[in-house]
Amino acid sequence: MSGTPDEAPPGPDLVAGIPASSVADGAMLLGHVNNESVLVARTGGSLYAIGATCTHYGGPLAEGLLVGDTVRCPWHHACFSLRTGEPLRAPALDRVSCFRVDESGGTIFVRDAIEPPSVYLRSLASPPTSIVIIGAGAAGVAAAEMLRRCGYTDSIKLFDQLTTPPVDRPNLSKDYLAGTAEEAWVNLRPDDFYTSHNIELIRGERIARIDTRTRQVVTDSGKIVKYGALLLATGSSPVKLPVPGADLPTVHYLRTLDDSKAIIAAAQPGRRAVVIGASFIGLEVAASLRERDVAVTVVAPESLPLQRILGAELGQMIQTEHERHGVIFKLGANVKSIAADGVALADGTSLPADFVVVGVGVRPEISLAQEAGITIGNGVIVDATLETSAPNVFAAGDIASWPDPRVGRIRVEHWVVAQRQGQFAARNMLGSNEAFTLTPFFWSRHYGLTVNYVGRAGHDDSHGVDGDPARHDCTVTYCAPAGTLDAQADVGRDLTNLLAEARLDGEIP
């Protein structure tokens, strides 16, 4: 958030000073230094001043949550150190500015920007001689970046079987697909980031085999690469629809940048699309296609979208919002076959379609780990530090099945979880021995409607609704039979969702 020469950012001029009484302990105040929005916070008796705009998607930190000496973004739960501006938790990967702040004579003054040392920078007693990361998605890129932030200076090889740059995958079904984000903005990092941080990004190279005994990986081309520590971040692949016609060129799946580009090429105004699957991905694709003036019909076997995950109230809210934007739903329906000009349902209905997008789920890419003899069970089994059954081999992201301290062993397919696990795995490869205990978080956006969800609800959980889903202002809680909170979803209540995350993490009562 920044102003123009004629219009300063909101709040008082912090260089000129503000009354000390205007920032109580545990409170924040939004102001500006020159032309930059700056957040002043007092916590534990100390004053801090940092940039007020989240470096992820530009969320307003002043509307977020103070927890200890950190501030949490209300939009997607990034966490920043008030002491250093360092991004402590994904999805933000870049720091915010940090400013010198003084208090004298009952007045707070914010001075010039400063460059504090990284909170993670440390002296490594016996680091691995080299680190190999397989997969350049959310977990892999976050891990490579964290290794350098921690002061690791030896070789990092980041293997990606795709030839395109690593991308911010949530955008592929949201802003980029809708046409509101440029391609350059979708890249997780510019190309020069990897070279400037001495991260060897190896594109278009698939790992064929892992030998955990000799600590080496073998590529499809036969190249042997040794490692001191290895991170498996192979992610997931879309489940293919097992019906005739599912392999037609008019049928699309969405996982990569090229997939999104192919859907965009098909999504000319006035064309007709059938989206098979009322998952988060399927419905986000439907919303993006409607932004491009494509007629959309959603086909799914369930009676209400997302009911199994969110409950009937939010499922109905999301369906109603899509219908308000012109989406037609064919629920309780199964696909019999796909043709070049349409989709045939099992009940005999024919749906005309110029193209089809399938979003019926994903499956974790665990074959490399399995063939290497690493323990498997609904994903790659890891301990609390994300280490697998093979010494010095870690796993993070969609493939990792980890012991969650609240609900037991779980595996989730959330972007933010993958990034955070990549960061933890990186530090643990360097000997930090940190247990991954963070509460899973995801968000889903449909037109202007955003659902934030923290935790992991169980099949036997009861749920309660506070507020009015129809007005896009509500909290849904998911509680275990014993009455403890397992998860919470919020619409129009960003701060409430942040508070739920902090409580589930045990950071606040």
N, C-alpha and C positions, 0 to 999 in steps of 0.2 A: 504494500500500500504506500503510494507516494503521491505527492502533490505536484503541481506545476509551479513555475516561478511566480504566477499570479495567485495561486491557491495553495496554501500550506496544508499539510496533512492535519487531521483532526486533533483536538486536544491542545493543551497549553504548550508554549515555547519552553522547553526544558532547559535550554541554555540560559534563558533569563531567570529561571528559578521558579519553584512552586513551594507553597507552604509545606513544611514537614508533616503537619497534621493531616494533609490530604492523602497520605499513604500510610494507613494503619498497618500494624503487623498482620501478615496473612492476606494483604490486599494488593491490588495492582492498579496502575493508572496509565492511561494511554496519552502520550504527548508526542512531541517531535523535536528532533535536533536537526537544524537546518531544514532540509527537505525530506528527511527520513523519519518514518513513524517509529517511535521508540516506546518500549514498555518499561516502566519503573515498578519494581516490586520490593516489598519488605517482607522478609520471612526470617524467623529465628533471630530477630533483632538486627539483621544485616540488610543493607540496601543493594539492589542490583539494577542495572539498566542494560537491556538487550534490544535488538531489532524486533519489531512487533509483528512481523509478517512471516508465517511459516514458509520454509523454503521448499515444501512439497508442492502444494497447489495454491499457496498464497492465503491460507486460512488466517483469521484474526486471533492472534494469541491472547489479546486482552479479553476475549470472550471465552477463554479456556479455563484451565484449572491449575492452581498452585498446589504442588505436593512437595513438601520439604523445600529443597533448593532447585526444584525443576518447575517448568511450566508445560502443560499439555495442550496441544492444538485441538479445538473443538470439532474440526471437520473429520480428520482421519487419525487422530490420536498419536501424532508424532510427539516426541518428548525432547525438550531442550534443557541443558544446564543453564541456570541463571548465572553461575560463576564464570562460565567460559563461552556460552553460546553454542556449545557442542551439541549436535543431534545425538541423543542418547538412545533413542529407539526409532526404528523405521516407522512410517515410510519416508520421513525426511532423511536425506543423506548429506545435506550441506548445512554448515553452521549458520547461525544468524550473527549479526554484528554484536560486539560487546563494547560497552562504553564505560568510561571512568565516571563515577558518581561521587559527589561530596555533599555532606550535610553540615551546615554551619549557620549559627544565628537563627535557628528555626526555619531555615530555607534549604531545599534540596536543589542542587545544581547538577546537570548532566553535562559532562565535558566532551572531550574528543574520544574517538573510537580507539580501542586498544586491541592488542593481539595476545591474549593469554595463551599459555601452552595447552596442548590437547590434554583432555582429561584421561585419555587412554594411553598416551605415550609412556612407554616404560622400558626399562633395561631388561633384556631377555637373557636369562642365564644360559640356557642350552636350547635354542630354537631349532626346529626342523631344518635340515639342510636345503630342502626344497618342498614346495607345496603344489599339488595338482588339484584342480577343481574341475569336476566333470559336470557341465551344465552352466550356461551363462544366462539363466533367468533370474528371478527375484533373489533366491538364496545365494546363488553362485556369485553374482556381481556384488551383493552386499558383503559377502565374506571376503572377497578380494580387496574391496575398499577398506574394510575394517582391519585387515591384516596390515595394510600400510599405515593406517591411523595408529595402530598399536606399536609402530616402530619396526616392524619386520622388514628387513632389507634384502633377504635372499630371494631366490627364484619363485615366482608365482606363474604357473601356466593354467590358463582358463580356457578349457575346451568347449566349443559350441558347434554342434553338428549343423547348425544353420549358417548360411552365408550372410544374412542380414545382421545389422547391429543389434545388440541386446536392447529390448524395448520395455517400456512401462505397460505391461500386458493389460491391466484394467482399461486403459484407453482404447484398446483395440475393439472393445464392444461398446464403448461409451463415446467420448468426445471425438476421437479420430474417425470412428465409423459414422458418427452423426455429421461429420464435416465441419466441426467447430474447433478442431485442433490441427495444426500443421504437422507434417511428418517429422520435422526436426525436433518438435517438442515431445514427440513420443519416445525418442531414444532415451534410455536410462542415463546414459552419459555420452558426451560427444566423443568422437573417435580419439581425439588427442588426449582424453583423460587416461586411457589405458597406457599409452606410450609415456605420458608425462609421469605416471606413477609406476612405471617399469612393470606393468602387468602384461604378460604375453597372452593376448587374446588370439586364440587359434580357431578360426572360423572354418566351417565346412569340413571338419575332421571328426569322425565318429570313433569313440573308444570301443574296440571290439572285445577286449578282455582285461581283467584285473588279476594280477598275481599278488595276493596279500603276503605270501611267504617271502618272495624276493622284493616286495614293495616296488612294483612297477606296473605300468599300464601299457597295453599294446593297441595301436591304432589300426584302423581298417587297412591302411597302406603298409602295415608291418613295422612302423616306427615304434621303438621301445623307449619309454620315458620313465625314469625312476622318480620316486617320491619319498620324502621323509614323513609327510602327512598327506592324507587324501580326503577330499570332501566329495561325497556323492550328492549332487543336486540336479538329478536327471528329470525331475518334474513329472508331468502326466501327459497323456495323449488322449484325444477325443475318442469316445466309444463310437464305433461305426454302427450304423443302423443295418440290421440283418434282413433287408427286404430287397426284392428285385428292383433294379434301377438306382440303388443307393450309390453306385459308382459312376453315374452319369456326370458329364462336365457341368451341368446346371445345378448340381448338388454341392453345397459348401459346408465345411466345418470351420470352426474359428479357434485357432491356437496361436498362429504366427502373424507377423506383419504382412506377409504375402497372402495369407488367408483373408485378412481384413481388406487388403487391396482388391482381391478378387471379388469380394462381396460388394465393395464400393463400385467396381466397374459394372457389376450387374444391376446395381440399384439406381437405375435411371428413373426420374420422375414419371409417375403414371404406370410403372410396371407393377406386377403382382408377385408377392412372395408368400410362401408357406414356411413358417418356422415350426420345426418339429421339436417339441420339448418346451415345457413351461418352467425351465430352470432359471436361475439368476442370469446365466449367460444368454439363454434363449430370449428372455423377456427384455434384457438390455439391448440385444440385437433388434428386437421388435421396435423398441422405442427409437433407436437410432435410425432404422429404416423409415419410420413415420416422419422423422425430421427431414428425410430426403424425399418425402411425398411418394413413398412406395406403399401400395395397398398391402396390408399384412393380415394373414390368418395364422393363428397359433393353434397347433394340434398337440394334445397331450392326453395320456390315459387317466390322469387324476381328475377329480371333480372340481378342484379349486387349486389355482396356482400356489405353490410354495407352502401349502397348508401343513405338510409334514414337518417343515423346518420352523415356520413362523406362527402357525396356528390359523384358525379360520378367519379371525378378524383382520389380520394384516394381509392374508391371502386375498380376501375379498376387496380390501382397500386397493391393493395393487392391480387386481383385475379391473376394478371400476375405473382406475386412472387410465389404464390402457384403452379401455372401451371409450372413455371420454375423448381419447385422441384417435379414435377410429379403428382400433384393432378389433378383429373378429376372433372369438374363441370357439374352438371345437374341442370341448373337454369330454372326458369319458370315451375317448376315441383312440383307435390304434391304426397305424399306417399299414396298408396291405402291400402297396407297391408305389413306385415313383416312375413317372414318364417324363419326357422332355417338355410336355406342356401342362403337367399337373400331378396331383397326388391322389391316389385312390385309397379310401379308408375301408376298414374291415366291414363296416356296416353298409357298404355299397355307395357311399357318398363320393363324388368326384370334386376335387378342389382345383380350379385352374391356377396355374403358377408359371411365371416366366423363370423363376429360380427358387431354390429351396435351401434353407439353412437348417442344419441339424445340430441340436444342442441337448443331447440326452445323457450327458455325464462324461466323466473322464476316468481313466484308470492309471494308477501309478506305474512309472517305468522302472521296474525293479529287476529286470532280467540280468543286468550286469552284476548286481549284488548277489543275486541268487546263484548265478553260474560261478561266482567267486567263492561260494560256500559261506557267505555271510547269512546270519540268521534272519529269516523272513517270517512275517505273520501279519497280515493286513498291512503290508508295507515293509520297510526295512526296520527291524527292531533296534532301537537305540536306548541307551541309559539316559539318566537325567542330564548328562553333559553333552548328549547327542552323539556319543561314540557308539559304533556298532560292535558286533561280536569280534570283529577283526581289530587288533591293536592299531592305533593311529589312523583308523579309517572312520570318518564321521559321515553322518547323513543329515540333510536338512530339507525342509520344504514339503512338497506333496507326498514324497515317498516315506517320510520319517514317521514312525510310530513310537511315540514317547510317553513316559509315565507322567501324566498330568496330576498334580497334587490334589486337585479337587474332584475329578470324575474318573480317575484311573487312566489306563493306557488308551490313547486316542491317536488318530491321524486325521488331519484336516487339510483342505485344499484352498487356503486363504492366502492372498498375496502378501499381506502384512505379516502374517505368521511366518511365511517362508523367508522374508527379508530379516526378520528378527532372529530366526533360527540360524540363518547364515552368519549373522553378526556374533551370536553366542558361540557357534561352532568355530569361527575364526579365533576368537579369544581363547577357547579351550584347546585348540591345536597349539597354542602358544603357552599352555600350562595354567590358565586361569582357574580351571576346575569349577566353573559356574554352572549351577543347575538351571535349566530352562524351566521357569515356573510362570511365565507370563500368560495372562488370560488371552485366548484367541479373540481376534477382532476382525470384522469385515464390514464393508459398506456396499450398498447397492443403490444405484440411482436410476430412476425411470422418469424421464422428462424433468420436471423440477422437484420431484419427490425423492427423498433420500431416506433409506433405512440404515441405521447404525446398529450393529449387533455385537455384543460381547459375551463371552462364555461359551458353553456347550451344553445344550439342553439334552436330557435323557428321554428315552421313549416313554417312561412312566411319569414324567414331570407334569404337574398341573400348571396352568398359566392364568394370570390375572391381567386385566386391562384397566389402566387408569387413563382417563381422557377420552378423546373421540377420534378413532381412526378415520372416519369420514371427513373430518376437518384437518387431517394430517397433523394432529397434535395428540400424541399418546405415548404411553410407556406400557410395554408388555413384559411381564416378569414370568420366568420359567423356573419353577421350584421343584426340588426333589421331594419324594414322599415324606421325608423327615422335616420338610419345611424350609430347608436351606436354599438360597438362591444359586441356581446353576448358570443362568443366562438372563440377559435382558436385551430387548430391542426397543429402540426409541425412534420416533418420527417427530421432527420439529423440536426436539429437546436434546441438543448436542451436549450441553453441560451435564444433564442428567445421565447420559450414557458414559461420559468421562468419569463421573462419580461412581457409577456401577463398576467400571473397570478397575478403578483404584481400590474399591472395597473388595472385589473378588481377588485382587492381587495382595490384599492384606496391608495396603499402604495407608489406608485411613479406616476408622471404625465405621 
